[in-house]
Amino acid sequence: MAKSAASKGAPKQREMPVNPPSAPSKELHVFPNPAPERDYVIQFQVPEFTCHCPLTGQPDFAHFTIDMVCDRLCVELKSLKMYFWSYRNEGAFHEKVTNTILDDIVKATDPRFIRITAKWYVRGGIYTNVVAEHRKKGWKAQPVVVLPQHPSSTGTL
């Protein structure tokens, strides 16, 4: 006679970890720039940003690109991830949330330059892109060096 599903017992539940999983947070952590003597670009890609439309409550999705030239401080990645996650259940207009994120990163790191590009997925047949930037007073970008382009090599003939 085959055992019924009920007689097999309940599935074993996973125990809670000693340290709870990460939680969303608006706190951005920083660390000292390891090369403050030079301008270099740090680029962050956040392809899964979510918040809610403040008017309809419907979810909004965006791909954020952050390009920044740090001064004395860099933003720590895990805190940046938790920061972006903190918007998941908030209502926010595209323009407002993009500019708020810029303001918060500037407040935490005081970068030489930062540009945030938010590419919002289609809503009502319209794509929205919001670009916001900040330049530290007196900072000037170095001229772009144009290098020759070479075809890629794969190591095979």
N, C-alpha and C positions, 0 to 999 in steps of 0.2 A: 504494500500500500504506500503510495507516494505521500510525502509530507506536504501539507498545505503551506502557502506563503506565511500565514499567520503563525504556524507552529515553528517556523525557522527562527523566530525571534526578530526583534527590531534591529535595523542596521546599526552598526557601531558608530557612535558619534565621535567626531574628532574632538580632542580635548583642547581647551583654550591654551594658547602659548603663554609662557611665563611673562614675556614682554608682549603687550598687545600690539597688533599691527599699527602701522602709521595711520594718523588721522589728519584730515584737512586742517590747515592753519594759515592765518594771514601773516604769520611771523616769517620774515626773510632773514636767513643767517648769512654771514659774510666771512671771508678769510682774506688775509693779506695777498695782494697781487704779487705773484712770484717774479714778475719782470716789470716793475713800474717805470723803469728807465726807457721803455720803448712803447710805441703805439702798436698794438696788435688787436685783431678782431676776434672776439668770442661770439660764436653764433649758436643760439639755442633754437631747436625746432620743437614745437608743441603741437602735434597733429591732432590731438583728441580733446581740445578744449570744449567744455560744455557749460552752458548756463541756461536760463529760461527767459523767454520774452516777458517783460514786465506787464504787458497788456493782455496777452492771451494765456500765459503760463506754458506755452508750447516750448519744447527744447530748442535751443540754438546751438549750432556746432561751428567751430572755427579751427583753422590752422594758423597758429601764431609763429612768426619768425622774429627773433630778437637778435639784433646785431649790436654789440657794444664794445667800446674801447674803454676799458677800466682805467681808473687812476690808482688810488691806493688800495681799493677793496674790490673783491670779486664776489658774486653771489654764489652761494653753495647750492648745488644741483638738487639735492633731496628736498631742501626747504622750498626751492622754486617749484618743484613738482607738487608738494603739499599746498603751496600757495595757489597754484592754478586749480588744483582739485577743490579748493575751498569755494570756488564759484559755482560748483555743480548744481546746487539747490537754490541759487540766488537769481532773482530777476534783474536783468541789466540790459540797457540799450547798447548796441554794438559800439557806438562812438564813446559812450561813457566808460564802459568797462575797459576798452583799449587805453584810454587816457589815464584811468585810475591805475592800471597795471604799470604804465610808464612812470607815473608819479611815485608809486610805491617803490619801484626798483631804484629810481633816482634818489629818493629819500634814504634808502638803505645803503647805497654804494657810492653816490656822488661821482658818477662816471664822467670821463672826458666827453664821451658821445654815446648816445643810444638811439636806436630806431626800432620801433615795434611795428611790424606789418601783420595785421589780422585779416585773414581771408575767410570771410563768413560764407558758409554754404547757403545754397539757394533757399529763399523764403518768399513765397508768393511770386515765383518766377524771376526774382531779382537776386543777384549776387552782390554782396557788399564787401568792399575792401577798405580798411581804415589804416592809415599810416600816420604814426605820431613819432616825433623825435625831440631830443633834448641835446643841446651843446653846452658844455661848461664854458662860462665866460672866458674869453681869451684863447680858447683852444682852437688850433687850426689843423686840419687834416694834412697829412703828408701827401705829396703828389703821387698819383698812381703810376706804378712801373708797368709798362706794357712789355711782355715777354713774347718771343716767337712761339707759335703753336707748332707742335710736332704730333704726328699720328701716334696713337697708342700702340704699344708692342705687347704681344702676348707671350713671347718666348718660344713660339713655334713658327715654323715656316708655312 
